[in-house]
Amino acid sequence: MLEFTDADTLFIVDSVAGMVLAGLATAFGAGLFPIVFGRAAETLPPELATMPTRLAHGIIATMLVALTAIWVTAMVGGLADVGYLLFVDLPGYVNFFPGTVMTLISASAIVLSFWVWLPHRNTANAPS
């Protein structure tokens, strides 16, 4: 089961709250609500591009996208290693090269991930 530490939960909540608050501050500061909902103007105001709250909104969004991409890439890479090891190499569908080399890489990645995870598995939800 997926477990979050206090720091993980705080990061997720703060990031989402930061996105919402920076977006609302930008909308209020630039007067976007009458434009968006009341069709008060055809174009967005030019000062929108220079607002510091818009910059904060963009930085938080970029950070969230980057961290999500790193997480997804790690998950896909790990699953690809396990899949290669189980379905291609262990049944013997490949030759020595790259078969045995990929087996060593895949197996070492799996063992290393457990080696890093095992000492920290009980500290994830330990009281501070």
C-alpha positions in Angstrom: 0.0 0.0 0.0 1.2 3.5 -0.8 2.2 5.3 2.4 3.1 9.0 2.7 5.3 10.5 5.3 4.4 13.7 7.0 6.9 15.6 4.8 5.3 14.0 1.6 1.8 15.0 2.6 2.9 18.5 3.6 4.7 18.9 0.3 1.7 17.8 -1.7 -0.7 20.0 0.3 1.5 23.0 0.2 2.2 22.7 -3.5 -1.5 22.4 -4.4 -2.5 25.1 -2.0 0.3 27.3 -3.4 -1.0 26.7 -7.0 -4.5 27.6 -6.0 -3.6 30.7 -3.9 -1.1 32.0 -6.5 -3.7 31.5 -9.2 -6.4 33.3 -7.2 -4.1 36.1 -6.3 -3.2 36.6 -9.9 -6.8 36.5 -11.0 -7.8 39.0 -8.4 -4.8 41.3 -9.0 -5.3 41.4 -12.7 -9.1 41.6 -12.6 -9.6 38.4 -14.5 -12.9 37.3 -13.0 -15.0 39.9 -14.9 -13.1 39.1 -18.0 -13.5 35.4 -17.8 -16.9 35.1 -16.3 -18.5 38.4 -17.3 -16.9 38.8 -20.7 -15.9 42.3 -19.8 -13.0 42.4 -22.3 -11.9 40.5 -25.3 -8.2 40.2 -24.3 -6.3 39.7 -21.1 -4.6 42.8 -19.5 -1.0 43.3 -20.5 0.2 43.6 -16.9 -0.7 40.0 -16.4 2.7 38.9 -17.8 4.7 40.9 -15.2 2.8 40.0 -12.0 4.9 38.3 -9.3 2.0 36.0 -8.4 1.9 34.7 -11.9 5.6 34.0 -11.7 5.1 32.1 -8.5 2.3 30.1 -10.1 4.5 29.2 -13.0 7.4 28.1 -10.8 5.2 25.9 -8.6 3.6 24.4 -11.7 6.9 23.7 -13.3 8.2 22.1 -10.1 5.1 19.9 -9.7 5.3 18.7 -13.4 9.1 18.0 -13.1 8.7 16.0 -9.9 5.7 14.1 -11.3 7.7 13.3 -14.5 10.7 12.1 -12.4 8.4 9.8 -10.3 6.6 8.4 -13.4 10.0 7.8 -15.1 11.3 5.9 -12.0 8.2 3.8 -11.9 8.3 2.9 -15.6 12.0 2.2 -15.4 11.6 -0.1 -12.4 8.7 -2.0 -14.0 10.7 -2.3 -17.2 13.6 -3.8 -15.3 11.4 -6.3 -13.6 9.5 -7.1 -16.8 12.7 -7.6 -18.7 14.1 -9.8 -16.0 11.0 -12.0 -15.7 9.7 -12.2 -19.2 12.8 -11.9 -21.5 15.9 -12.9 -19.7 15.0 -15.6 -17.3 13.1 -17.7 -19.9 16.3 -17.5 -22.0 15.1 -15.5 -25.0 18.3 -13.5 -25.4 22.0 -14.3 -25.9 24.9 -13.4 -23.6 25.1 -9.9 -24.8 22.9 -7.9 -24.1 21.0 -10.6 -22.2 23.3 -11.4 -19.3 24.5 -7.7 -19.0 20.9 -6.5 -18.9 20.1 -9.2 -16.3 22.9 -7.9 -14.1 21.7 -4.3 -14.5 18.1 -5.2 -13.9 18.8 -7.4 -10.9 21.2 -4.9 -9.4 18.6 -2.1 -9.7 16.0 -4.2 -8.0 18.4 -5.3 -5.2 19.6 -1.8 -4.7 16.1 -0.5 -4.4 15.3 -3.0 -1.7 18.6 -2.3 0.0 17.7 1.4 0.2 14.1 0.8 1.1 14.5 -1.9 3.9 16.3 0.4 6.5 13.7 3.1 6.0 10.5 1.1 5.8 9.7 1.4 9.6 10.7 5.1 9.8 8.1 6.4 7.3 5.3 6.8 9.9 7.4 7.0 13.1 6.4 9.7 15.5 8.8 12.6 15.6 
